[in-house]
Amino acid sequence: MKGFTLTGEGIEARYSADDGVLSVRGEDLPGTRREFSGGNLKISTSELGTMLTGILLESTRDVSQLRLSVLVPSGLRGIDEAPVTGALIIVTDRTEAMDTGPDSLQDYDVRQLSGTMQD
């Protein structure tokens, strides 16, 4: 994957393999524009596709962590560019949090994205 530009629900996510930067803009994110690269960007693959993940907030008051992940297809079928769908997932992770709040260790805010991907 060389890169992608995806939008949806007040969010824009861009990634370029050339500079290795994931850029995300959205009014309801902690900080309206965030960039992740190098050691601050984790890229993993699975049967679901390619997941790019960065930390939005290392620790909240109750020691929860906020992560942002963008899920995109693993690649394209022999073409250079195509329309794709993806998802932006904001994870509230309470694995290390104090014993207050919801019983689940994670909550997910999932937003559908669409746009183009280059391979």
C-alpha positions as a printed NumPy array, in Angstrom:
array([[  0.   ,   0.   ,   0.   ],
       [  1.421,   3.341,  -1.053],
       [ -1.242,   5.43 ,   0.619],
       [ -4.853,   6.447,   1.012],
       [ -7.174,   9.38 ,   1.549],
       [-10.432,   8.532,   3.338],
       [-13.215,  10.708,   4.727],
       [-16.433,  10.279,   6.686],
       [-18.449,  11.682,   9.62 ],
       [-16.322,  14.836,  10.011],
       [-13.039,  12.863,   9.788],
       [-10.295,  12.854,   7.177],
       [ -7.489,  10.269,   7.305],
       [ -4.475,  10.33 ,   4.991],
       [ -1.472,   8.049,   4.827],
       [  1.582,   8.094,   2.573],
       [  4.154,   5.313,   2.645],
       [  6.659,   7.775,   1.128],
       [  6.949,   9.735,   4.375],
       [  5.344,   7.133,   6.695],
       [  2.896,   9.65 ,   8.183],
       [ -0.729,   9.006,   9.135],
       [ -2.554,  12.344,   9.352],
       [ -6.044,  12.516,  10.861],
       [ -8.267,  15.592,  11.104],
       [-11.574,  15.824,  12.915],
       [-13.354,  18.354,  15.069],
       [-14.275,  15.883,  17.82 ],
       [-10.804,  14.348,  18.278],
       [ -8.461,  15.326,  21.119],
       [ -6.635,  17.966,  19.083],
       [ -8.283,  18.639,  15.718],
       [ -5.28 ,  17.454,  13.677],
       [ -3.026,  14.575,  14.67 ],
       [ -0.025,  13.064,  12.914],
       [  1.563,   9.705,  13.695],
       [  4.874,   8.42 ,  12.324],
       [  7.932,   6.387,  13.247],
       [  7.67 ,   4.851,  16.708],
       [  4.315,   6.614,  17.222],
       [  2.635,   4.653,  14.405],
       [  2.047,   0.916,  14.554],
       [  1.13 ,  -0.856,  11.297],
       [ -0.179,  -4.411,  11.462],
       [ -1.924,  -6.774,   9.06 ],
       [ -4.518,  -9.485,   9.58 ],
       [ -7.349, -11.183,   7.697],
       [ -9.329,  -7.945,   8.194],
       [ -6.797,  -5.778,   6.369],
       [ -4.117,  -3.298,   7.39 ],
       [ -4.475,  -1.451,  10.705],
       [ -2.597,   1.793,  11.377],
       [ -2.659,   2.771,  15.067],
       [ -1.483,   5.775,  17.076],
       [ -1.979,   6.971,  20.649],
       [ -4.349,   9.947,  21.011],
       [ -3.951,  10.28 ,  24.794],
       [ -1.394,   8.248,  26.723],
       [ -3.37 ,   8.524,  29.954],
       [ -6.582,  10.197,  31.055],
       [ -7.415,  11.112,  34.665],
       [ -8.621,   7.586,  35.402],
       [ -5.527,   6.085,  33.683],
       [ -7.435,   5.098,  30.517],
       [ -5.646,   5.324,  27.183],
       [ -7.182,   6.652,  23.946],
       [ -5.965,   5.042,  20.711],
       [ -6.923,   5.798,  17.14 ],
       [ -6.835,   3.084,  14.489],
       [ -7.592,   3.228,  10.781],
       [ -8.501,  -0.08 ,   9.108],
       [ -8.046,  -0.309,   5.335],
       [ -7.926,  -3.154,   2.792],
       [ -4.64 ,  -5.068,   2.546],
       [ -4.097,  -4.011,  -1.062],
       [ -5.6  ,  -3.751,  -4.535],
       [ -5.992,  -6.317,  -7.339],
       [ -3.268,  -5.387,  -9.814],
       [ -4.258,  -1.726, -10.219],
       [ -2.562,   1.436,  -9.008],
       [ -5.568,   3.256,  -7.493],
       [ -9.152,   2.381,  -6.586],
       [-12.063,   3.492,  -4.413],
       [-12.142,   1.714,  -1.035],
       [-13.983,   1.744,   2.252],
       [-12.365,   1.627,   5.667],
       [-13.041,   2.391,   9.308],
       [-11.667,   4.749,  11.912],
       [-11.827,   3.304,  15.416],
       [-11.244,   5.313,  18.577],
       [-10.544,   2.907,  21.44 ],
       [-10.906,   3.859,  25.086],
       [ -8.754,   1.263,  26.82 ],
       [ -9.267,   0.851,  30.553],
       [ -6.971,  -2.188,  30.961],
       [ -4.713,  -0.225,  33.355],
       [ -7.452,   2.097,  34.694],
       [ -8.685,   2.472,  38.237],
       [-11.665,   0.318,  39.229],
       [-14.233,   3.009,  38.411],
       [-16.43 ,   3.345,  35.358],
       [-17.886,   0.763,  32.97 ],
       [-17.28 ,  -2.945,  33.443],
       [-15.804,  -3.443,  29.948],
       [-12.076,  -2.917,  29.493],
       [-12.483,  -1.269,  26.074],
       [-15.077,   0.887,  24.331],
       [-15.08 ,   1.54 ,  20.576],
       [-16.217,   4.579,  18.602],
       [-16.317,   3.274,  15.011],
       [-16.749,   5.539,  11.982],
       [-17.102,   4.414,   8.394],
       [-14.702,   5.966,   5.886],
       [-14.508,   5.94 ,   2.102],
       [-12.108,   7.327,  -0.449],
       [ -9.199,   6.163,  -2.593],
       [ -6.19 ,   3.946,  -2.032],
       [ -2.939,   3.722,  -4.013],
       [ -1.012,   0.465,  -4.309]])
